């Protein structure tokens, strides 16, 4: 281990310190004993206010920025350097800690301002309402949906984190109706009968045959035909063309 060139004590040195011809010191006391003058380090507050340009109104932060519009200031906490917001540091220095659950609102609308008199501790919702118009703020101020339905009372369905998102129940019902096939709405009995046949085929109560019971062909798809929808399991297995002929859904030139 190398020896300090002033006191002669052994100490753990960095390789970069040994590579230079300068004097190596093992401690602050060793440095002081060498006769060198230690440069005093500015305090945290002095370093902070040196980065502030004060005017008659706003105090503009001239240091680095932590985010797009808010200044950042490096502080030493518990032996580690951390970057805090400059306006929060200025407010806590003058007015004390910010209450839990509150945020700081810039009354001057200048986000780079660190003047404590221009800052107010408010709730996040109030801060959003007093800030710049955003899609969230615009939607929160609406009293009617895009289709003219009132967003209040039982017509509102809330969802999302903290039930902050609103949804119009009448519009949701309209979207559901548009997604339902038109044949299901016009012929509900036929739809229920087809569902019954599907469930019977899955459970094994009904077996699909491989040929048409009218033309005896087996080259095309075989479908179930109901003569009475009130008895859904009494069916006749027909091919696609026979099924259309029976129900009258085939074109005239096909019938000739």
PAVEXTOR-387845 format. One record per residue (C-alpha): residue in three letters; x, y, z; residue number from 1. Coordinates in steps of 0.1 Angstrom, whole numbers. Layout:
[ALA [X Y Z] NUM]
...
This chain:
[UNK [0 0 0] 1]
[UNK [13 35 -8] 2]
[UNK [24 60 19] 3]
[UNK [10 95 24] 4]
[UNK [38 119 15] 5]
[UNK [30 142 44] 6]
[UNK [22 120 74] 7]
[UNK [37 87 61] 8]
[UNK [7 66 69] 9]
[UNK [-4 37 47] 10]
[UNK [-38 41 30] 11]
[UNK [-59 27 1] 12]
[UNK [-53 50 -30] 13]
[UNK [-69 50 -64] 14]
[UNK [-47 40 -93] 15]
[UNK [-54 74 -109] 16]
[UNK [-40 92 -79] 17]
[UNK [-7 72 -80] 18]
[UNK [-3 78 -118] 19]
[UNK [3 116 -112] 20]
[UNK [33 132 -96] 21]
[UNK [12 152 -73] 22]
[UNK [12 148 -35] 23]
[UNK [-12 121 -21] 24]
[UNK [-31 127 11] 25]
[UNK [-47 100 33] 26]
[UNK [-72 123 50] 27]
[UNK [-85 158 54] 28]
[UNK [-62 163 84] 29]
[UNK [-32 152 63] 30]
[UNK [-42 177 36] 31]
[UNK [-44 205 62] 32]
[UNK [-10 196 77] 33]
[UNK [5 200 42] 34]
[UNK [-2 238 45] 35]
[UNK [-26 239 15] 36]
[UNK [-56 262 18] 37]
[UNK [-89 243 15] 38]
[UNK [-114 260 -8] 39]
[UNK [-147 265 12] 40]
[UNK [-177 249 -4] 41]
[UNK [-208 270 -9] 42]
[UNK [-239 261 10] 43]
[UNK [-269 244 -5] 44]
[UNK [-291 275 -3] 45]
[UNK [-263 297 -18] 46]
[UNK [-260 272 -47] 47]
[UNK [-297 272 -52] 48]
[UNK [-303 310 -53] 49]
[UNK [-273 315 -75] 50]
[UNK [-293 297 -102] 51]
[UNK [-324 320 -99] 52]
[UNK [-329 352 -118] 53]
[UNK [-352 375 -98] 54]
[UNK [-374 400 -114] 55]
[UNK [-403 422 -102] 56]
[UNK [-427 393 -108] 57]
[UNK [-414 358 -114] 58]
[UNK [-382 343 -102] 59]
[UNK [-369 324 -133] 60]
[UNK [-349 292 -128] 61]
[UNK [-317 293 -149] 62]
[UNK [-303 259 -139] 63]
[UNK [-309 226 -155] 64]
[UNK [-344 212 -160] 65]
[UNK [-357 179 -146] 66]
[UNK [-385 177 -171] 67]
[UNK [-397 197 -201] 68]
[UNK [-408 228 -182] 69]
[UNK [-398 223 -145] 70]
[UNK [-364 230 -131] 71]
[UNK [-343 204 -113] 72]
[UNK [-319 210 -84] 73]
[UNK [-294 184 -69] 74]
[UNK [-294 179 -32] 75]
[UNK [-275 156 -9] 76]
[UNK [-299 134 12] 77]
[UNK [-287 105 33] 78]
[UNK [-253 104 16] 79]
[UNK [-268 102 -19] 80]
[UNK [-274 129 -45] 81]
[UNK [-310 134 -56] 82]
[UNK [-327 157 -81] 83]
[UNK [-357 175 -68] 84]
[UNK [-380 200 -85] 85]
[UNK [-367 235 -81] 86]
[UNK [-401 251 -74] 87]
[UNK [-409 226 -47] 88]
[UNK [-375 232 -31] 89]
[UNK [-381 269 -30] 90]
[UNK [-416 265 -15] 91]
[UNK [-404 241 12] 92]
[UNK [-375 264 21] 93]
[UNK [-399 294 28] 94]
[UNK [-432 278 38] 95]
[UNK [-422 244 51] 96]
[UNK [-431 209 39] 97]
[UNK [-459 204 14] 98]
[UNK [-490 186 29] 99]
[UNK [-494 150 20] 100]
[UNK [-517 146 -11] 101]
[UNK [-512 182 -23] 102]
[UNK [-493 195 -53] 103]
[UNK [-480 230 -61] 104]
[UNK [-499 252 -86] 105]
[UNK [-482 281 -104] 106]
[UNK [-505 311 -101] 107]
[UNK [-484 330 -126] 108]
[UNK [-487 302 -152] 109]
[UNK [-449 302 -156] 110]
[UNK [-437 267 -149] 111]
[UNK [-400 278 -146] 112]
[UNK [-409 302 -118] 113]
[UNK [-396 294 -83] 114]
[UNK [-411 324 -65] 115]
[UNK [-428 310 -34] 116]
[UNK [-454 337 -35] 117]
[UNK [-465 325 -69] 118]
[UNK [-470 289 -57] 119]
[UNK [-500 274 -39] 120]
[UNK [-506 240 -24] 121]
[UNK [-538 225 -39] 122]
[UNK [-552 191 -47] 123]
[UNK [-544 174 -80] 124]
[UNK [-580 180 -93] 125]
[UNK [-579 217 -85] 126]
[UNK [-544 220 -101] 127]
[UNK [-558 204 -133] 128]
[UNK [-588 226 -133] 129]
[UNK [-567 258 -129] 130]
[UNK [-541 247 -154] 131]
[UNK [-539 246 -192] 132]
[UNK [-569 230 -210] 133]
[UNK [-562 193 -215] 134]
[UNK [-584 165 -230] 135]
[UNK [-591 152 -195] 136]
[UNK [-602 187 -183] 137]
[UNK [-624 193 -213] 138]
[UNK [-641 159 -209] 139]
[UNK [-646 164 -172] 140]
[UNK [-664 197 -178] 141]
[UNK [-689 182 -203] 142]
[UNK [-725 178 -191] 143]
[UNK [-738 159 -222] 144]
[UNK [-723 132 -244] 145]
[UNK [-717 135 -281] 146]
[UNK [-752 123 -289] 147]
[UNK [-769 148 -265] 148]
[UNK [-776 125 -236] 149]
[UNK [-772 140 -201] 150]
[UNK [-742 128 -182] 151]
[UNK [-758 126 -147] 152]
[UNK [-778 103 -125] 153]
[UNK [-784 68 -136] 154]
[UNK [-773 75 -172] 155]
[UNK [-737 75 -162] 156]
[UNK [-715 45 -158] 157]
[UNK [-682 51 -140] 158]
[UNK [-651 29 -146] 159]
[UNK [-613 31 -145] 160]
[UNK [-589 39 -117] 161]
[UNK [-609 57 -89] 162]
[UNK [-641 56 -111] 163]
[UNK [-629 88 -128] 164]
[UNK [-640 78 -163] 165]
[UNK [-676 84 -173] 166]
[UNK [-696 65 -199] 167]
[UNK [-731 72 -212] 168]
[UNK [-754 42 -207] 169]
[UNK [-777 51 -235] 170]
[UNK [-748 53 -260] 171]
[UNK [-735 20 -247] 172]
[UNK [-769 4 -253] 173]
[UNK [-770 18 -288] 174]
[UNK [-736 4 -296] 175]
[UNK [-747 -30 -283] 176]
[UNK [-778 -30 -305] 177]
[UNK [-757 -21 -336] 178]
[UNK [-733 -50 -329] 179]
[UNK [-762 -75 -328] 180]
[UNK [-770 -91 -362] 181]
[UNK [-801 -78 -378] 182]
[UNK [-815 -113 -384] 183]
[UNK [-813 -119 -346] 184]
[UNK [-835 -89 -340] 185]
[UNK [-860 -96 -368] 186]
[UNK [-863 -133 -362] 187]
[UNK [-856 -141 -325] 188]
[UNK [-874 -175 -327] 189]
[UNK [-851 -187 -355] 190]
[UNK [-821 -175 -336] 191]
[UNK [-831 -194 -305] 192]
[UNK [-837 -225 -326] 193]
[UNK [-803 -224 -342] 194]
[UNK [-787 -220 -307] 195]
[UNK [-806 -251 -295] 196]
[UNK [-794 -271 -325] 197]
[UNK [-758 -260 -318] 198]
[UNK [-760 -270 -281] 199]
[UNK [-775 -303 -290] 200]
[UNK [-747 -311 -315] 201]
[UNK [-721 -302 -289] 202]
[UNK [-737 -323 -261] 203]
[UNK [-743 -353 -285] 204]
[UNK [-781 -352 -283] 205]
[UNK [-782 -346 -320] 206]
[UNK [-761 -361 -348] 207]
[UNK [-754 -344 -381] 208]
[UNK [-759 -366 -412] 209]
[UNK [-735 -365 -442] 210]
[UNK [-761 -361 -470] 211]
[UNK [-791 -340 -480] 212]
[UNK [-824 -357 -471] 213]
[UNK [-841 -340 -502] 214]
[UNK [-816 -345 -530] 215]
[UNK [-794 -371 -514] 216]
[UNK [-762 -352 -523] 217]
[UNK [-732 -351 -501] 218]
[UNK [-709 -328 -520] 219]
[UNK [-719 -295 -503] 220]
[UNK [-724 -283 -468] 221]
[UNK [-754 -298 -449] 222]
[UNK [-776 -274 -429] 223]
[UNK [-804 -279 -404] 224]
[UNK [-839 -268 -416] 225]
[UNK [-867 -261 -391] 226]
[UNK [-903 -265 -401] 227]
[UNK [-915 -253 -367] 228]
[UNK [-893 -231 -346] 229]
[UNK [-912 -240 -315] 230]
[UNK [-898 -275 -318] 231]
[UNK [-861 -267 -324] 232]
[UNK [-848 -303 -323] 233]
[UNK [-872 -316 -350] 234]
[UNK [-852 -307 -381] 235]
[UNK [-845 -318 -416] 236]
[UNK [-809 -320 -429] 237]
[UNK [-807 -302 -463] 238]
[UNK [-778 -291 -485] 239]
[UNK [-773 -254 -491] 240]
[UNK [-793 -251 -523] 241]
[UNK [-822 -272 -511] 242]
[UNK [-823 -252 -479] 243]
[UNK [-826 -220 -499] 244]
[UNK [-852 -234 -523] 245]
[UNK [-874 -245 -493] 246]
[UNK [-871 -211 -476] 247]
[UNK [-876 -192 -508] 248]
[UNK [-842 -174 -506] 249]
[UNK [-829 -186 -540] 250]
[UNK [-828 -162 -570] 251]
[UNK [-855 -166 -598] 252]
[UNK [-830 -177 -625] 253]
[UNK [-819 -205 -602] 254]
[UNK [-855 -218 -600] 255]
[UNK [-859 -221 -638] 256]
